[in-house]
Amino acid sequence: MALTNDIVKQKIIEKFGEQVTSFAEPYGMLTFEAPKEMNLKVLNYLYDDPDLKFQFLTDLCAVHYPDQKGKELAIVYHLHNVRENVRIRFKVFTDILQPDVYTATGLFSSANWMERETYDFFGVNFTGHPNLKRILNVEEMHYFPLRKEFPLEDQTREDKDDEMFGRG
């Protein structure tokens, strides 16, 4: 029997009940959320279940939502079942003031680099990571450049032509 989004969703709900929420299928990819304290439980289940076998971490990244108080940072996992060629997206949210999430490096070796990069640009602290330090930016940086905390452009500049930017 082919693995479908409905089967994956049903198995996840059977295992975790109401703790997993926000099921959707944008562009056909099953997407859902869980509390950040459960990220490893959910990832381990998706990896170990004999019917699911999401054993390839395609991507791990973060998204900054500055207007979502208490859930400003989303950590997004893209997982792939290679045998059935099924992909899913799993999200956990955390407060920007205490952005602690358990590391997935024990399950996916590839998470090592991706978690370091996510820490480097968004400041997510992956608890238990074996070497969580900046990987692309200089160690002396005291901010995280991909957070939406800075203006996109200097509004006082007089040397720019708004017509060139479609605002004229």
C-alpha positions, 0 to 999 in steps of 0.5 A: 500500500502506497504511503499517502498524506492521509496515512501519515496524518492518521498515524501521527494523530494516533500516536500523539493525539491533540499535541500535534496541530495545524495540519495542512497540505500546501502544494501537496506537502503534509505540514504540521506542528508540535510543541518544541518540547516534543520535537525529538519524540516526533522526529524519532517516531517518524524515523523509527515507525516501520510504515513511515520511515522518514529517515532523510532530513532534507532541510532544517531551517528557521523562520522569524515571525516578529508579530507572533508573541511567544512563537517568534521563531519557527524551526522547520524540518523537511523530512523525506521517505526515500523508499516511497518518495514522500516528503513532509514538513514539521514545525516547532515554534519557540519564544525568541527570548529563550530559543531552546530546542533539542538537537536532532544530531543524534538522529540525523548526522546532517542536522549538525551543519544545519543546526549550526547554520540556524543558530548562526543566523537566527540564534536558535539554541539547539540543546545538546548539540556537540559543537554549537558555534557560528559556522559562517559569520564571525564569532564577534557578531552580537546579533543574528542577521536573518531576524527581522529586527533591522530596517530593510533600507535607510528611509532618509537616503536622498540618493535613491530614485523611487521610480527604479523600485516601482514606488514612483 
